[in-house]
Amino acid sequence: MNSVKLQVKTNSKNYPIIIGKNIIGKLPKFLSENNLNFFKCLIIVDSNIPKKLVKNLSSSLLNKRITIHYFKANEKNKSQKSVDKILSILLKKNFNRNDCLISIGGGITGDVSGFAASIFKRGLTFVNVPTTLLSQVDSSIGGKTGVNTSYGKNLIGSFYQPDLVISDINFLKSLPRREIICGYGEILKHSLIADKKFFSFLDKNRSKILNLENTHIIKAIYKSCLIKKKIVESDEKESSLRKILNFGHTFAHAYEATLNYSKKLNHGEAVILGIRIASKFSLSNKLLSINEFKLIETHINKLNFNKEKLFSKKNTNTILSFMTKDKKNISKKINLILLKKIGSASYDFQFTKEKIRSFLMKELNK
């Protein structure tokens, strides 16, 4: 299995996701096949990306006027200031709407680059080359872009679908295992909200996926993208069904903000924590059975993942404060996505701060 392709069809834009090994060198072919013609190109590169891979990509773009901007990707730099730097380059170089912005990096790089592309002259051609497992299975699909503020995560942003997504698994080989596990958390989330058979596949092949064995990692990325593609096509602007993609994220975003986006806990790790506690909350509200909760907990435990000690009861009020600012909330209550069973989630649940506080007080740092 060298490569596979998905076509995402939304109301605003149709675009392909190409997943495979050693495919980044075929970028000119993919651009041509999708009628993406441009003269000038700004490439935003996560500074952690091996320079050789960047050179291979940029050298393939013959007869293009290329500018490369290196970006130090972290949650604190996921800011309007970083977006302004990108906009200044585009303006100084006199880019037009037919020119192109290419993001090479993880979810933070993609979100910042996509947001800049969405607001520059009201829309610039945008190609996303996700280089982390987390971005390949989640953030590069669906058009969510944005930045963080002191009030919380992703509160400023736009929906802006890319024109092309290329996920080359060769980028993953340069990542530490910690980053692979983070991306795996989003793969696990997709199985829990929509496909129990996929969860069973993950349960059986977890080690092979984490070890990046070609056939298994490509299949896991493909299946994960397929689930998100179907949900996004059904609800592009997150008015209903798409909300289930936030399973575990209301807790996760609050955890990240509580630690001031510290390196002690990155986004994928926060999502795994969020999945665990949202599953436990589903159980405590008599939605999820004890047997299925144990399947989820056992699966997470086998990841040798232990970040719960970062939080204790004293963090409860801070976590709650950030949860109340979550963009899914439409009243004084907190909206949560919960599991009814493995493969089925619902977004219709709202709870008072007091109920969630009581639950957190029992669960934090047991």
C-alpha positions in Angstrom: 0.0 0.0 0.0 2.0 3.0 -1.3 -0.8 5.6 -1.2 -4.5 6.1 -0.8 -6.8 9.0 -1.6 -9.9 10.5 0.0 -12.0 13.2 -1.6 -13.6 15.6 0.9 -16.7 17.3 -0.5 -18.1 20.3 1.5 -20.4 23.1 0.6 -17.5 25.6 0.4 -14.8 23.4 -1.3 -13.9 20.0 -2.5 -10.3 18.8 -2.0 -8.3 15.6 -1.9 -6.4 14.0 1.0 -3.5 11.9 -0.2 -1.9 9.5 2.3 1.2 7.4 1.6 4.9 6.8 1.8 7.5 8.8 -0.2 4.8 11.0 -1.9 5.9 14.5 -1.0 8.2 14.6 -4.0 5.1 14.2 -6.2 3.7 17.6 -5.1 3.9 19.1 -8.6 1.9 16.2 -10.0 -0.7 16.6 -7.3 -0.9 20.4 -7.8 -1.4 19.9 -11.6 -4.0 17.2 -11.1 -6.0 19.5 -9.0 -5.6 22.6 -11.2 -3.6 24.5 -8.5 -1.6 26.9 -10.7 0.4 29.7 -9.1 3.6 31.7 -9.6 4.5 32.8 -6.0 4.5 30.5 -3.0 5.0 31.1 0.7 6.1 28.0 2.6 5.5 28.1 6.3 7.8 25.4 7.9 7.8 24.1 11.4 11.4 24.7 12.5 11.6 21.1 13.8 11.1 19.6 10.3 14.3 18.0 9.0 15.8 20.5 6.4 16.4 17.7 3.9 12.7 17.0 3.6 11.9 20.7 3.2 14.6 21.0 0.5 13.1 18.0 -1.4 9.7 19.7 -1.4 10.9 23.2 -2.4 13.3 21.9 -5.1 10.4 20.1 -6.7 8.6 23.4 -7.3 10.4 24.4 -10.5 9.7 27.8 -12.0 8.0 29.0 -8.8 9.1 32.1 -6.8 9.4 30.6 -3.3 9.7 32.3 0.0 10.3 30.1 3.1 9.3 31.2 6.6 10.4 29.1 9.5 7.9 29.0 12.4 8.7 27.8 16.0 5.5 25.8 16.6 4.2 25.8 20.1 0.9 26.7 21.8 2.2 30.1 22.9 3.2 31.0 19.3 -0.2 30.0 18.1 -1.1 33.6 18.3 -2.3 36.6 16.3 1.3 37.9 16.5 2.5 34.9 14.5 -0.4 35.4 12.0 0.6 39.0 11.6 4.2 38.0 10.7 2.8 35.8 7.9 0.5 38.5 6.6 3.4 41.0 6.5 5.4 38.7 4.3 2.5 38.2 1.9 1.8 41.9 1.7 5.5 42.8 1.3 5.9 40.2 -1.5 2.6 41.4 -3.1 0.9 38.0 -3.2 -2.4 37.8 -4.9 -5.3 35.5 -4.4 -4.1 33.1 -7.1 -0.8 32.6 -5.3 -0.3 29.8 -2.7 0.6 29.3 0.9 1.9 25.9 1.9 2.1 24.7 5.5 4.6 22.1 6.4 4.3 21.0 10.0 2.0 19.8 12.7 -1.4 21.1 13.8 -0.2 24.4 15.2 1.6 25.3 12.0 -1.4 24.3 10.0 -3.9 26.2 12.1 -1.8 29.4 12.1 -1.0 29.1 8.3 -4.6 28.3 7.4 -5.9 31.2 9.4 -3.5 33.6 7.7 -4.5 32.2 4.3 -8.2 32.6 5.1 -8.0 36.3 6.0 -5.4 37.4 3.4 -7.4 39.2 0.7 -10.3 37.1 1.9 -8.8 33.8 0.8 -5.5 32.5 -0.6 -4.8 29.0 -2.1 -3.8 26.8 0.8 -2.0 23.5 0.7 -1.5 21.6 3.9 1.4 19.1 4.4 0.8 17.7 7.9 3.9 16.2 9.4 2.8 14.8 12.7 0.4 11.9 13.3 -2.0 14.1 15.1 -2.2 16.6 12.3 -2.5 13.9 9.6 -5.5 12.3 11.3 -7.3 15.3 12.6 -6.4 19.0 12.3 -5.5 19.0 8.6 -9.0 17.8 7.8 -12.2 19.9 8.0 -11.0 23.5 7.7 -10.7 24.6 11.3 -8.1 27.3 11.7 -7.3 29.7 14.4 -5.2 31.0 17.3 -5.1 30.9 21.1 -5.7 33.9 23.5 -5.2 34.4 27.2 -8.9 33.5 27.5 -8.5 30.1 26.1 -7.6 27.8 23.2 -8.8 28.4 19.6 -11.2 31.2 20.4 -10.2 33.3 17.4 -10.4 31.6 14.0 -12.3 30.7 10.9 -13.5 27.7 8.9 -11.3 27.6 5.8 -11.0 24.3 3.9 -7.6 23.6 2.3 -7.2 23.0 -1.5 -5.0 20.0 -1.0 -3.7 17.8 1.9 -0.7 15.6 1.5 0.1 13.2 4.4 3.5 11.5 3.9 4.3 9.0 6.6 8.0 9.5 6.1 7.7 12.7 8.2 6.5 10.6 11.1 9.8 8.7 11.3 11.6 11.8 12.7 9.1 12.1 15.6 9.7 10.9 19.1 7.4 8.2 20.4 5.6 10.8 22.6 4.4 12.6 19.5 3.2 9.3 17.9 1.2 8.5 21.0 -0.4 12.0 20.9 -1.6 11.4 17.4 -2.8 8.0 18.3 -5.1 9.7 20.8 -7.1 11.3 18.0 -7.2 8.0 16.1 -8.6 6.4 19.2 -11.2 9.2 19.6 -12.5 8.7 16.0 -13.0 5.0 16.7 -14.8 5.6 20.0 -17.3 8.1 18.5 -18.1 6.4 15.2 -16.7 2.9 14.5 -16.5 0.0 17.0 -14.9 -2.3 14.4 -12.1 0.3 14.0 -11.7 0.3 17.7 -11.3 -3.5 17.6 -8.7 -3.1 14.9 -6.8 -0.6 17.0 -7.0 -2.9 20.0 -5.5 -5.7 18.0 -2.8 -3.7 16.2 -1.9 -0.9 18.6 1.8 -1.8 18.8 2.2 -2.1 15.0 0.5 1.3 14.5 2.7 3.0 17.1 5.8 1.4 15.5 4.7 2.9 12.2 4.6 -0.3 10.3 3.6 0.8 6.8 0.4 -1.1 6.1 -1.0 -0.6 9.5 -0.2 3.1 10.0 -1.5 4.0 6.5 -4.7 2.0 7.2 -5.1 3.7 10.6 -4.6 7.2 9.1 -7.0 6.4 6.3 -9.8 5.0 8.5 -9.4 7.9 10.9 -9.6 10.5 8.1 -12.6 8.6 6.6 -14.5 9.0 9.8 -13.8 12.7 10.1 -14.4 13.3 6.3 -18.0 11.9 6.6 -18.7 14.0 9.7 -17.4 17.2 8.2 -19.3 16.6 4.9 -22.5 16.2 6.9 -21.9 19.3 9.1 -19.1 21.6 7.8 -19.6 24.5 10.3 -20.2 22.4 13.4 -23.9 23.2 14.0 -24.8 19.7 15.0 -23.1 16.3 14.3 -19.5 17.7 13.9 -19.6 18.5 17.6 -18.9 14.9 18.4 -15.4 15.3 17.1 -14.8 17.3 20.3 -15.2 14.2 22.4 -12.7 14.6 25.3 -11.7 18.1 24.1 -13.7 20.2 26.5 -11.6 18.7 29.4 -8.5 18.6 27.2 -8.5 22.3 26.3 -9.1 23.2 29.9 -6.2 21.0 31.1 -3.9 22.7 28.6 -4.9 26.2 29.5 -4.7 25.4 33.3 -1.0 24.5 32.7 -0.5 27.7 30.6 0.2 25.4 27.6 3.3 24.0 29.3 5.5 21.4 27.6 4.6 19.1 30.4 1.3 18.4 28.6 0.9 18.7 24.8 -2.4 18.7 23.0 -2.5 15.0 22.1 -1.7 14.0 25.6 -4.5 16.3 26.9 -6.9 14.7 24.5 -6.1 11.2 25.9 -6.7 12.5 29.4 -9.9 14.1 28.1 -11.0 10.8 26.5 -10.4 8.9 29.8 -12.3 11.4 32.0 -15.1 12.0 29.5 -15.6 8.2 29.3 -15.7 8.0 33.1 -18.2 10.9 33.1 -20.3 9.0 30.6 -20.2 5.9 32.9 -21.1 8.0 36.0 -24.1 9.3 34.2 -25.3 5.8 33.3 -24.7 6.3 29.5 -21.7 4.0 29.0 -21.6 0.4 30.4 -19.0 -0.6 32.8 -17.7 -3.3 30.5 -17.2 -0.8 27.6 -15.6 1.7 29.9 -13.1 -1.0 31.0 -12.2 -1.7 27.4 -11.4 2.0 26.9 -9.5 2.3 30.1 -7.5 -0.9 29.5 -6.6 0.3 26.0 -5.3 3.7 27.3 -3.4 2.0 30.1 -1.5 -0.1 27.5 -0.2 3.1 26.0 1.9 3.5 29.3 0.4 6.9 29.5 0.4 8.6 32.9 -0.2 12.4 33.0 -3.0 12.5 35.6 -0.5 13.4 38.3 -0.2 16.9 36.7 -3.6 17.8 38.2 -5.1 17.7 41.7 -8.2 18.9 43.4 -6.7 22.4 43.9 -6.9 22.8 40.0 -10.6 22.2 39.9 -11.8 25.8 39.9 -9.3 26.8 37.2 -10.2 23.8 35.0 -13.9 24.7 35.4 -13.2 28.3 34.6 -11.7 27.4 31.2 -14.5 24.8 30.6 -17.1 27.6 30.9 -15.4 29.6 28.1 -15.5 26.6 25.7 -16.9 27.8 22.3 -19.5 25.0 22.3 -21.4 26.4 25.3 -24.5 28.4 24.5 -25.8 28.9 28.1 -24.4 29.0 31.6 -24.2 25.2 31.5 -21.2 23.3 30.1 -21.7 21.3 26.9 -20.1 17.9 26.9 -19.8 15.2 24.2 -20.4 11.8 25.9 -20.3 8.2 24.8 -23.5 6.0 24.8 -21.3 3.0 23.7 -18.1 2.5 21.8 -18.9 3.7 18.3 -21.7 6.1 19.3 -21.4 9.6 20.8 -23.9 12.4 21.4 -23.5 16.1 21.7 -26.8 16.9 23.4 -25.6 17.0 27.0 -25.3 20.1 29.2 -24.3 20.1 32.9 -24.0 22.6 35.6 -20.7 23.7 36.9 -21.6 22.2 40.3 -22.1 18.8 38.9 -18.9 18.8 37.0 -17.0 20.3 40.0 -18.3 17.4 42.2 -17.1 14.9 39.6 -13.7 16.5 39.2 -13.1 16.7 43.0 -13.5 12.9 43.1 -11.5 12.1 40.1 -8.5 14.5 40.1 -5.3 12.9 41.3 -6.9 10.0 43.1 
